[in-house]
Amino acid sequence: MVREKVKVSTRTLQWKCVESRTNSKRLYYGRFILSPLMKGQAGTIGIAMRRALLGEIEGTCITRAKSEKIPHEYSTIVGIQESVHEILMNLKEIVLRGNLYGTRNAFICAKGPGYVTAQDIILPPSVEIVDNTQHIASLTEPIDLCIGLQIEINRGYEDVKQILGILEKK
């Protein structure tokens, strides 16, 4: 049996931020260095840190969308350029800031033709939109688009099927 010598480092891990910037109202970037690491540790530590950080993020977000005219998530509506799924994905991209407890309701009521942006959302007083120019839908015909939204504070990242994929009829 061959025994390998394992070199154990007694140095403590150190980290520092080497770059930090704001790319837009909704996008932040940071680059950090963590050292010294042994071979194979970087990937393991990186994956674990990503999962832990995404699980601890707390923020105000849209958790439900309701409309009487929409039968299901994968349908299309005459007079709207985007599919319902694309609209839900656009709603997910909206960054909200607010101090609220429990669930609050918000609404989008727009008349076409024209563009629907985050600015068209009627919010409760304790919530604000970080970027009002976020695109939601393009109305190509003179139709009314009314969507009821549910807003709450959540912790962690959930994909679109868990959050906005639950499209309900009133």
C-alpha positions in Angstrom: 0.0 0.0 0.0 1.4 3.4 -1.0 0.8 6.3 1.2 0.8 9.8 -0.2 2.0 12.8 1.8 -0.8 15.3 2.2 0.4 18.8 2.6 -1.8 20.7 5.1 -1.7 24.4 5.1 -2.0 26.2 8.3 -2.7 29.6 6.6 -6.2 30.9 7.1 -8.4 31.7 4.1 -8.4 35.4 3.2 -10.8 37.2 0.8 -11.0 40.6 -0.6 -13.1 42.5 -3.1 -11.1 43.5 -6.2 -13.9 45.0 -8.2 -17.4 46.4 -7.5 -19.7 48.4 -9.8 -23.3 49.2 -10.6 -24.0 48.4 -14.2 -27.6 49.7 -14.2 -30.4 50.4 -11.7 -31.1 46.7 -11.6 -27.7 45.1 -12.1 -24.8 45.0 -9.7 -21.4 43.3 -10.2 -18.7 42.3 -7.7 -15.5 40.2 -8.0 -13.8 38.7 -5.0 -10.7 36.7 -4.4 -10.5 33.9 -1.9 -7.1 32.3 -1.2 -5.2 30.1 -0.6 -7.1 27.1 -1.8 -5.9 23.6 -2.5 -6.5 21.8 -5.8 -10.2 21.1 -6.3 -11.5 23.3 -3.6 -12.5 26.4 -5.7 -15.4 24.7 -7.5 -16.7 23.1 -4.3 -16.6 26.4 -2.3 -18.0 28.4 -5.2 -21.0 26.2 -5.7 -21.7 26.1 -2.0 -21.4 29.9 -1.6 -23.7 30.5 -4.6 -26.4 28.3 -3.2 -26.1 29.8 0.3 -26.2 33.4 -1.0 -29.2 32.8 -3.3 -31.0 31.1 -0.4 -30.5 34.1 1.9 -31.4 37.0 -0.4 -34.6 38.6 0.8 -36.6 41.0 -1.4 -39.9 42.3 -2.4 -41.2 40.6 -5.6 -44.3 39.8 -7.6 -45.4 36.3 -6.6 -48.7 35.9 -8.4 -50.5 37.2 -11.5 -54.3 36.9 -12.1 -56.4 37.7 -15.1 -59.9 36.7 -16.3 -59.0 36.7 -20.0 -56.0 34.4 -19.9 -56.8 30.6 -19.9 -53.3 29.3 -19.1 -49.6 30.3 -19.0 -48.7 29.2 -22.5 -51.6 30.9 -24.4 -51.4 33.9 -26.6 -53.7 36.9 -26.7 -54.8 38.6 -29.9 -53.4 42.1 -29.9 -50.4 41.4 -27.6 -47.1 40.8 -29.3 -45.7 38.7 -26.4 -47.0 35.3 -25.2 -48.4 35.0 -21.7 -45.2 33.2 -20.7 -43.1 36.1 -22.0 -45.2 38.6 -20.1 -44.8 36.5 -16.9 -41.0 36.4 -17.4 -41.0 40.2 -17.9 -42.9 40.6 -14.7 -40.3 38.5 -12.9 -37.6 40.8 -14.0 -39.2 43.8 -12.3 -37.1 44.9 -9.3 -39.2 46.2 -6.4 -38.2 47.9 -3.1 -40.5 48.1 -0.2 -41.2 47.7 3.5 -44.2 45.6 3.7 -45.4 42.7 5.8 -47.8 40.1 4.4 -49.2 40.2 1.0 -50.2 43.3 -1.0 -52.1 43.7 -4.2 -51.1 45.7 -7.3 -52.6 46.1 -10.7 -51.7 46.7 -14.3 -54.4 48.3 -16.4 -53.3 49.5 -19.9 -55.1 50.3 -23.2 -53.5 49.6 -26.5 -52.0 50.2 -28.9 -48.8 51.0 -27.0 -46.1 49.6 -24.7 -46.7 48.5 -21.2 -43.9 49.1 -18.8 -43.3 48.8 -15.1 -44.4 52.5 -14.8 -48.0 51.3 -15.6 -48.2 49.2 -12.4 -50.4 50.6 -9.7 -48.6 49.8 -6.5 -49.5 50.0 -2.8 -47.9 53.0 -1.0 -45.2 50.9 0.8 -43.6 49.6 -2.5 -41.7 51.3 -5.3 -40.2 50.2 -8.6 -36.4 50.5 -9.0 -36.5 50.8 -12.8 -39.8 52.1 -14.3 -38.7 51.5 -17.9 -38.8 47.7 -17.5 -40.7 46.3 -20.5 -43.8 44.1 -19.8 -45.8 43.8 -23.1 -46.5 45.4 -26.4 -50.1 46.0 -27.3 -50.6 46.1 -31.0 -54.3 46.6 -31.2 -56.9 48.7 -29.2 -57.4 46.2 -26.4 -57.5 46.4 -22.6 -54.9 44.5 -20.6 -55.7 44.1 -16.9 -53.6 41.9 -14.6 -53.9 41.7 -10.9 -50.6 41.1 -9.1 -49.7 39.9 -5.7 -46.6 41.3 -4.0 -44.8 40.0 -0.9 -41.4 39.7 0.6 -39.7 36.4 -0.1 -36.4 34.8 0.8 -34.4 32.8 -1.7 -34.6 32.4 -5.5 -37.5 30.6 -7.0 -37.9 29.9 -10.7 -40.7 31.2 -12.8 -42.8 28.1 -12.6 -42.9 28.3 -8.8 -43.6 32.1 -8.7 -45.4 33.3 -11.8 -46.3 30.1 -13.4 -49.4 30.0 -11.1 -51.7 31.9 -13.3 -55.2 31.9 -11.8 -58.6 32.9 -13.0 -60.6 35.2 -10.7 
